[in-house]
Amino acid sequence: MSIKLGVVMDPIAAINYKKDTTLAMLWAAAARDWQLFYMEQGDLYLEQGVPRARMAPLEVYRDPQTWFSLGEPRDAPLADLDVILMRKDPPFDNEYIYSTYILEAAERLGTLVVNRCQSLRDCNEKVFATQFPQCCPPVLVSADMARLKDFHAEHRDVIFKPLDGMGGDAIFRARHDDPNVSVILETLTGHGRHSIMAQRYIPEIVDGDKRILLIDGEPVPYCLARVPLVGETRGNLAAGGTGVPQALTERDRWIAAQVGPALRARGLLFAGIDVIGDYLTEINVTSPTCIREIDAGFDLDIGGDLMECIQGELTKRSS
């Protein structure tokens, strides 16, 4: 029997065909003759406690002009699906949390959700990294502007960033003599109402912010170094960084080995860790990207590897 895979994502018509990671996953599932079903966040609902969705049969193509087609949508129980990929991009807001409640109800009925809903809620992509202090640079999470200023005074060159951002949004570098530290902190914390993260600046950012992908806790042996524009402190591709595929270093592998067991234990089958120089800076669990760039650099099929992992999980459940 063919596996039924549903995907919850942003509008598929608006994705970047050349770079989209979810599309790579869907190609891999289609290559295995799995049945695909498309949903957006607003299609999910609970009726008398039963998780359901308006879902449309989906076909995907390797065609930059026409990369998908949708069949007639129908309302159906989410438990009809064997697996659901939760690939909705941040912001991680209340609506995202409500979606995980609905998907979690499907989990209780036996559907595999990638990634596990409780872990999506528990593992903030900035704060989760602090559970591995042996891997991280000096870091502080706080809403207290005086405490944040003390951190800046101690380390003299600091990155300040919100806890719920993506793509490099609202990331500030403050050197020791920066006259704007107060206004940066007022803006990011809302005058002390919102917690943010402060990290000691890592000069090796000039060589790239490495995205390392892990499948069931095991790292793909190659990563994507996102090298910032000259004069820029953010390597994110969305902020103009250039992706350079490269092999993992021994330090990269060590960091992955520190983090991997925790990912596996939490049902985070697909995650992306960010490493600058020798340091772990973030752990991405909501909708990690960069499959396409790493695949192209080394003739890999990371989406296929993920589908093999998912099939193995489904087999274990049915045995």
C-alpha positions in Angstrom: 0.0 0.0 0.0 1.3 3.4 -0.9 2.2 5.7 2.0 0.0 8.8 2.3 2.0 11.9 3.0 0.5 15.3 3.8 2.4 18.5 3.9 1.5 21.7 5.7 3.3 24.6 4.2 3.2 28.2 2.9 1.5 28.6 -0.5 3.2 26.3 -2.9 2.6 28.7 -5.8 4.8 31.3 -4.1 7.9 29.2 -3.3 11.3 29.7 -4.8 11.6 26.8 -7.3 15.4 26.9 -7.4 15.9 26.7 -3.6 12.8 25.3 -1.8 13.7 22.5 0.5 10.1 21.3 1.0 9.8 20.8 -2.8 12.9 18.6 -2.6 11.2 16.5 0.1 8.0 16.2 -2.0 10.0 15.1 -5.1 11.6 12.4 -3.0 8.3 11.2 -1.7 6.8 11.2 -5.2 9.8 9.2 -6.5 8.7 6.5 -4.1 5.1 6.6 -5.5 3.7 7.9 -2.2 0.4 9.7 -2.4 0.8 13.4 -1.6 -1.7 15.8 -0.1 -1.4 19.6 0.3 -2.5 21.8 3.1 -2.0 25.3 4.4 -2.2 26.2 8.0 -5.7 27.6 7.7 -6.9 24.2 6.3 -6.4 22.5 9.7 -9.3 22.2 12.1 -10.7 20.2 15.1 -14.3 19.0 15.0 -15.6 17.4 18.1 -12.0 16.7 19.0 -11.2 15.0 15.7 -8.3 16.5 13.8 -9.3 17.2 10.2 -8.2 19.3 7.2 -9.2 20.5 3.8 -6.5 18.7 1.8 -5.9 18.5 -2.0 -4.2 15.7 -3.9 -0.8 17.0 -5.0 1.6 16.2 -7.8 5.0 17.8 -8.1 7.3 18.2 -11.1 10.8 19.2 -11.9 9.7 22.0 -14.1 10.6 25.6 -13.2 7.4 26.8 -15.0 5.0 24.3 -13.5 6.3 22.6 -10.4 2.9 21.4 -9.0 -0.7 20.6 -9.7 -3.5 20.2 -7.2 -6.6 18.0 -7.4 -10.0 18.7 -6.0 -9.7 19.4 -2.3 -11.7 17.4 0.2 -12.3 17.4 3.9 -10.8 14.4 5.6 -9.5 13.2 9.0 -5.8 13.8 9.4 -5.5 10.3 10.8 -6.1 9.1 7.2 -2.5 10.2 6.5 0.5 8.0 7.5 2.8 11.0 7.8 2.5 14.8 7.9 5.4 17.2 7.2 4.9 20.4 9.2 6.8 22.8 7.0 5.1 26.1 7.8 7.8 28.9 8.0 8.0 31.1 11.1 6.8 33.4 12.6 6.3 31.0 15.5 3.2 32.7 16.7 0.0 31.7 18.5 -1.5 30.4 15.2 1.5 28.2 14.7 1.0 26.8 18.2 -2.7 26.1 17.6 -1.7 24.2 14.4 0.6 22.0 16.5 -2.3 21.2 18.9 -4.4 20.0 15.9 -1.5 18.0 14.5 -0.7 16.6 17.9 -4.3 15.2 18.0 -3.4 13.4 14.8 -0.2 12.1 16.4 -2.3 10.5 19.2 -4.3 8.7 16.5 -1.1 7.2 15.0 0.0 9.7 12.3 3.7 10.4 12.3 4.2 14.2 12.3 7.7 15.5 11.3 8.8 17.1 13.4 7.0 16.0 16.7 4.6 18.7 17.8 5.6 19.0 21.4 9.2 19.4 20.4 8.3 22.2 17.9 6.7 24.0 20.8 9.4 23.2 23.4 12.6 23.8 21.3 12.9 27.5 20.5 15.5 27.7 17.8 17.6 30.3 19.6 17.1 29.1 23.2 17.4 25.3 22.5 21.0 25.8 21.5 21.8 27.0 25.1 21.2 23.4 26.3 24.6 22.7 24.9 26.8 25.3 26.6 29.9 23.3 25.7 29.2 24.1 22.1 28.1 27.7 22.3 29.9 31.1 22.5 29.2 33.2 25.6 25.4 33.8 25.4 22.7 35.5 27.4 18.9 35.4 27.1 17.2 38.2 29.0 14.7 41.1 28.8 16.7 43.1 31.4 18.4 45.9 29.5 20.9 46.6 32.3 22.0 42.9 32.3 22.2 43.0 28.5 24.4 46.1 28.7 26.7 44.4 31.2 27.1 41.5 28.8 28.0 43.9 26.1 30.5 45.8 28.3 32.1 42.5 29.2 32.4 41.0 25.7 32.7 44.3 23.8 31.6 43.0 20.4 28.1 41.4 20.6 25.2 40.2 18.4 21.7 41.0 19.7 18.8 39.2 18.1 15.1 38.4 18.8 14.1 34.9 19.8 11.5 34.5 17.1 13.2 35.8 14.0 14.3 34.1 10.8 16.3 34.9 7.8 18.5 37.3 9.7 15.7 39.7 10.5 16.4 42.3 13.2 19.9 41.1 14.0 22.3 43.8 15.3 26.0 43.8 15.9 27.2 46.2 18.6 30.9 46.9 18.9 32.4 48.2 22.1 32.1 51.8 21.1 28.7 51.6 19.5 26.6 54.7 20.5 23.3 52.9 19.7 23.4 50.1 22.2 20.6 51.6 24.3 18.3 52.2 21.3 19.0 48.7 19.9 18.0 47.1 23.3 15.0 49.4 23.7 13.8 48.3 20.2 14.4 44.6 20.5 13.2 44.2 24.1 10.3 46.7 23.8 11.8 48.6 26.7 12.4 45.5 28.7 9.1 43.6 28.0 10.5 40.9 25.6 13.5 38.6 26.1 16.2 38.6 23.4 19.5 36.8 22.9 22.9 38.3 23.2 25.9 36.4 21.8 29.6 37.3 21.7 30.4 38.2 18.1 32.3 35.4 16.3 34.8 36.8 13.8 34.8 33.6 11.8 31.4 34.7 10.3 33.5 36.1 7.4 34.1 32.4 6.4 30.4 31.6 6.6 27.5 30.6 8.9 27.4 26.9 8.3 24.0 25.1 8.1 24.4 21.4 9.0 21.4 19.2 8.4 20.7 16.2 10.7 18.3 13.3 9.9 17.2 11.5 13.1 20.2 13.0 14.8 22.8 12.0 12.2 24.5 14.8 10.3 24.7 14.9 6.5 28.4 14.8 5.9 28.3 18.1 3.9 27.0 21.5 4.9 26.3 24.9 3.4 28.5 27.8 4.5 26.5 31.0 4.0 29.1 33.7 3.5 28.0 37.3 4.2 28.3 40.2 1.8 31.4 42.3 2.4 30.6 44.6 5.4 27.6 42.5 6.5 27.5 40.5 9.7 24.6 38.1 8.6 25.3 35.1 6.4 21.7 34.2 5.9 20.8 33.7 2.2 17.7 35.9 2.7 20.1 38.7 3.8 22.2 38.4 0.6 24.7 35.7 1.8 26.3 33.4 -0.7 26.0 29.6 -0.2 29.2 27.6 -0.4 28.7 23.8 -0.1 31.6 22.1 1.9 32.5 19.0 3.9 32.0 19.0 7.6 35.1 19.6 9.8 36.0 17.5 12.8 34.6 20.3 15.1 31.3 20.3 13.1 31.0 16.5 13.6 31.7 16.9 17.3 29.0 19.5 17.7 26.6 17.4 15.8 27.4 14.4 18.0 26.6 16.6 21.1 23.3 17.7 19.7 22.1 14.6 17.7 21.0 12.4 20.6 18.8 15.1 22.0 17.2 15.7 18.6 16.5 12.0 18.2 15.0 11.7 21.7 12.6 14.6 20.9 11.4 13.2 17.6 13.1 15.9 15.6 13.7 13.8 12.5 14.9 16.8 10.4 16.8 19.6 11.9 19.4 22.1 11.0 22.2 23.4 13.3 24.0 26.6 12.6 27.7 26.7 13.3 30.0 29.8 13.1 33.7 29.0 13.5 33.9 26.5 16.4 30.5 27.5 17.9 26.9 26.3 17.8 24.6 29.4 17.4 21.1 28.0 16.6 19.1 24.8 16.2 16.5 25.1 13.5 13.5 22.7 13.9 10.5 24.3 12.3 11.3 24.4 8.6 15.1 23.9 8.1 16.4 24.7 4.6 19.5 24.3 2.4 18.8 20.8 1.0 18.8 22.0 -2.6 22.2 23.8 -2.3 23.9 20.9 -0.5 22.4 18.4 -2.9 23.6 20.4 -5.9 27.1 20.8 -4.5 27.8 17.1 -3.9 25.2 15.2 -6.0 23.2 14.1 -2.9 19.6 13.2 -2.3 19.0 14.5 1.2 15.2 14.5 0.7 15.4 10.8 -0.3 17.5 10.1 2.9 14.7 11.7 4.9 12.0 9.7 3.2 14.0 6.5 4.0 14.1 7.5 7.6 10.4 8.2 7.6 9.6 4.9 6.0 11.8 3.2 8.6 9.8 4.9 11.4 6.5 3.8 9.8 7.8 0.3 9.5 8.8 0.2 13.2 5.3 1.4 14.2 3.6 -1.3 12.1 5.7 -4.2 13.3 
